[in-house]
């Protein structure tokens, strides 16, 4: 398949954006402002937006606190009706939201639509959850007593999101927070204001349709300073922040200092271990999607392959062949599999990382070049790259947010697991093997130390039903499915005495 060689003009992209903004019901005049929003597709300005400031955030928190007082007493299944309506609107506007994701992040259409599908899925999940949130009852040691746990809305949730999942991550938080009884204030990435404005407009419409309190959902577009105000405001009970480990390092301690709650979803350095028994065809396809898909800009992107020495050359050759056939170009064009990197700095980080890996003894097997620079000098289309390296050098232990894959050889599984775990991050890991014992070792408590651990699929592309998140420098947070909802609620342990006596626990005698 040949790579597309032309790119749409800014006029064309602005036209597409305006039509979709209109369809989603965004007040374009209110959104417009001084700050230029560039599309990675051609590197040029598509729209200019207004930023909020400290006053905007403070007002949003006040309004959200008022909304909390109303929303927390609405029964959870009735709160679910809001999320249900939002999900319906997402189905109706799937292509509009996907368009913004392609325009602002550079995702190929199929992946952009997949991101919106994930939003629809989490709405379904949250609606079901709204009838299931429940606590446990335990046997009390005292006769005539009932011991139980009840769950209550927590308060205002501040969501700070990263550029690469500009809509889904917010929806994971918001759909769950809303059924849990919490209003949400969203500070999206400065790179994706239109996507957030469109999503927020759809949720506003759902709020009106079901007559929910006006301020259960608010959007504040702005730079990281706006995020900091949200982080420091004691009126925000939970800060759910997705982004780099650098950001999490700043946000986590600040929220802790005021005894707030934080949910951190930070960087990953995800690896696949490929054993000697692996089906190399399936493995190759799994790796290419996880490592080169989304132009290497997923938190779960595969950044390392740790391959058994008996197959490492064969696998590297197959990967190099597949990489050289990847169609790179306009993400909205049919057939493209790799779109642009988000901006110049991202591309430069990739080239610097390749240089560092070479200095550490690595050799570039394929890729690393730049495409379409003549057609769009300010857009950065990188050829996904593979570096073969024998040691886990310092650069390999860092997250380079780019389509750059390191291939390392290993001799025995213990060594492979140790290499997988010997990085600061702990988001996602995979093993490709046809040997069940190897798979079970990898999944066991002496196996991979990540929050997501897979067998015979890549490190990316999680479903919403499981809890999503990672350990170590990935921040320890869990979002989305399973029991991740607990982070958005306050737990109370209740003891009810219906005995007419007052026995004390642990046999304590305090008779007066
Ligand atoms: P980033 O850290 O630059 O920014 C993320 C968000 O944090 C933005 O909204 C930004 O404005 C805000 N921010 C930055 N500094 C802040 C501060 N001091 N206080 C408050 N807010 C602040 O990240 P990015 O470049 O947008 O996204 C890429 C990174 O996000 C990668 O490291 C990737 O692995 C990570 N990520 C993680 C997950 C996950 O679930 N683990 C998901 C997506 C992305």
Boltz pocket constraint, residues with backbone or C-beta under 6 A from the ligand:
constraints:
  - pocket:
      binder: B
      contacts: [[A, 160], [A, 161], [A, 162], [A, 163], [A, 164], [A, 165], [A, 169], [A, 187], [A, 188], [A, 189], [A, 190], [A, 222], [A, 223], [A, 224], [A, 225], [A, 226], [A, 227], [A, 228], [A, 231], [A, 242], [A, 243], [A, 244], [A, 245], [A, 246], [A, 247], [A, 248], [A, 250], [A, 251], [A, 264], [A, 265], [A, 266], [A, 267], [A, 268], [A, 298], [A, 299], [A, 300], [A, 399], [A, 401], [A, 427], [A, 469], [A, 470], [A, 474]]
      max_distance: 6.0
